[in-house]
């Protein structure tokens, strides 16, 4: 519509002109994405001069920032939806799951994990950081290793501890480079590096022992040593907890390797992971 025609319309006479808008305008598309679209427009005042070159430059800069802000907001909304769906799914699990940053800060947790924070489970959150009693190394040290070694760590190591007394729970720390491909650093948010999974062990431990005995014909002593070795702090520490000499533990481990067909402790840990 030409300006002369526009000023004759009821819209111009009853709304446009009374609010003080002129006819000179700057406009651009700031969103074109499938069915979604958006336009940003700026109009001069009724008695103002026409826009000059500097106005055009300023408008272009502002439009660029607004367009980027809209794109970021749409991306965040999508991430919020995905995160909400993930947490809803995790809440259905009967194991505690927490998503942690490289320095053990708690980023998200399901209801089962929150129920563990009762002062009796050995799991706590102190100043925003998760602590777990009974691990062979500090949780923060393990998570730093996850962050440093990334996907390679995920493929070659699995930190696991079966605790038959005390907490009566298994603790699994799973490197989580696959959790999110979103670069949270642009929002100054910590990036998740691992999932901490804590589960009651009695029934699972019984089933695991039965599988190792039935499939590989491991003796009770060999099964016990297998679980100890998979704590990840070495054969000497495993032997000490079992109350046997290092030589005995080494001899039993040779037998375990022969029966299970593995050649390294890392392969034995992976075997137990698959069984669990």
N, C-alpha and C positions, 0 to 999 in steps of 0.2 A: 504494500500500500504506500502510495506517495505521501509525503508530509502534508501536502495541502488537503488531501482526502482525510488523513488521520485526524487533523485538528477539527474537522467537521463532525466527527463521531461523538456519540453520547459518552463513550468511555473517556475520551479526551476531556470533554467539557465538564463531566461530573466527577472524575477521579484524578486523571493524570495532571491536569492543569492546577486544580486546587491543592495538590500536595507539592507543587513547585517544580515539577520535572520539565526539562526542556526536550528538544528533539535530537540533539547530538548524542550519539551513543558509541560505546565500545563494547564488543561482545566476542566471545570465543567459546568453543566446545571445551569442556574440562573433563568430560567422561563420555567415552564411547566403548561400551563393553556388552556385547550381546543385546539384550533387551533394555539394558540400563543406559541412560544418557543424561547429560547435564550441561547446562549453558550458564556461563557467568556474564552478566551485563552490568555496565555502568552508564548512567545517563547524566548529562549535564543539568544544571539548574535552569529554570525558565529564563532567567536574565543573565546567566553566565556566558562567558565567551566559549567558542568552540574548543574542543580538545586540541592541544598542540603536540609536538613530537615527544616532549618529555612525558606528557600524560600517557602517550602510547607505550613508551618504554616502561614506565611504572606499572601500567596495567598488565603488560606482558610478564613482568617479573612476579607480580602478585598472582596472576593466573597460573603460572608454573608451580608456585608453592601450594596453591589451593588444590591443583590437580594431583600433586604428589601426596598431599595430606589425605585426600579422598581415597587414593589408591591404597595408602597404608592402612587407613581405617577399614576399608573393605577386606584387606588381607587379615587384619587382626580379628575382625568379626568371624571370618572363616576359621581362623585358628582357635578362637574361643569355642566355636561350635564343635570342632574336632576334639579339643581338650575336654569339653564337657561330656562328649560321647565316650571318650576314653575313660574318664573317671567314673562315669556311670557303669561302664562295663567292669571296671576294676572293683567297684563296690559290691558286685555280685560274687566275687571270689571269697573263699573262706581262708585265704592266706593274706598276710599283711604285705602290702606293696607300697613302697615309697620311691619317688623319683628325686634324685639328689644331684647337686652340682659338684664340681671338682673338689670343693672344700667341705663337703658333707652338709651343706645347707639344704634344708627340706624345701623342695619346690612344690610337691604335690603328694598326697597320700590317700589311700582308700580307707574306708571305715574300719576294716579289720586291723590295719596298721594303727589307726588312732586308738583302738581299744587296747593295744599293747602298752600304751603310755600311761601305765597305772602305778609305776614305781616298783613292780614285782617281776617284770618280765626281763629285766636287763637291758631294755631299750628305753632311751630317753631323748628328749630334745632340749638342748641347753644353748641359750642365746641363738636360737634358730638352727643349730647344728645337731645332727643325729649322732648319738653314741650307742654302741652295741658292746656289751660286755662279753668277754670270752673269745674274741677273734684273735688269731695269731699275730696280726698287725693292727695298727690303728685304722679305723674306717677311713679317715682322711688320707692316710698314706696309700691305701688300696685304691681309693678314688682318684688320687693324683696319678697313679700308675695307669688307671683306665683312661684318664684324659690325655696322658702323654703318649700312650701306645695305641690308643684308638681301636680301630677295627682289627688290627693284628693281634692285640691283646684278647679280643673277643674270640678269635679263632683258635688261639693256642693255649689259653688258660681259663679256668673256671674256678673262682674262689668259692669254696664250699666248706661248711663245717657241720658235721652231725654231732650233736651234743646229747649224750645218753643220760646224763644226770644234770642236776641244776635246772636250767631253763627248760630242758626237754624240747628244744626247738631246733630246726635246721635254719641256717642263714645262708642265703645265696646272694652274691653280688654279681650282677650281670652287666657288663659294659653295654652302654645304650647309645652308641653312635647312630643307631637306626631309629631312635625315638623321634627325632625331629631334624628336618633338613632346614628349618627356619633359622636364619642367623639372628639370634636374639641380641647380639652385641649392639645392634643399631638402636635398641631401646634401653641399653645399659642393664639388661637382665642377664642373670647367670644362665649358662646353657646346661641342660641335663647331660650328665656323662654316664650315669648308671642307674639301674633299678636295684633296690634292696628288697629282697623277698624273704619273709620270715614265716615259717609254717610249723605247726605242731608235728613232731616226728614219730611218736610211738608206733602208730599203725604203718606209716610209710617205711619206717626203719625195719619193722618186722617183715614187711613184704620184700624189701630190698635184701635182707638177709636170706629169705627163702629163695629168691631168684639166684643169688650168688651160689647158694648151696646146691640148688637143683640143676642149674644150667652148667656151672663150672666145677661143681664138686669141691668147693673150697671148704676147708675145715673151719670150725668156730674160731680158732686162733687166727687163721688166715683172713677170715671175714673181719674180725676185730681190728687186725693190723691194716687191712685195706681202708677201713673207715678212718683210722687214725692218720694214715699216710695222706689221705685226701684232705686233711686239714691244711696242708700246704706249708708246714714249718719244718719239713725234713725228716729223714729216717731216724736220726738220733732222738729227736723230740718224740716221735711216734713210739720208739722202743721204750723210752723212759716212761711214757704214760701207760704202756702195756706192762711195764715191770719186767721186761726181758732185755737181754744184752743186745748190743748193736749187731753183733755177728748173727745172733738168732733172728733178729728182724730182717737182716739182709738175706739170710737163707730162706726165710718164709716169703720174702718179696720175690725172690727168684722163682719159687714154686707158684706164686700167684700169677706172675707174668706168663709162665709156661701154660698154666691152666686156662687163662683168659685170652691168651694170644696177643697180648700187648707187649711193648718193648720199653716204654717210658712211663714215668709216673703221670705225665700229662695225659697220656692215652688212657690210663686207668681212671683218672678223674673224669674224662669224657665218657667213658663207659658207664660210670656210676650216674653221671648226669642223664644219659639216655635212659637208664633203668628207672630213674626217679621221675 
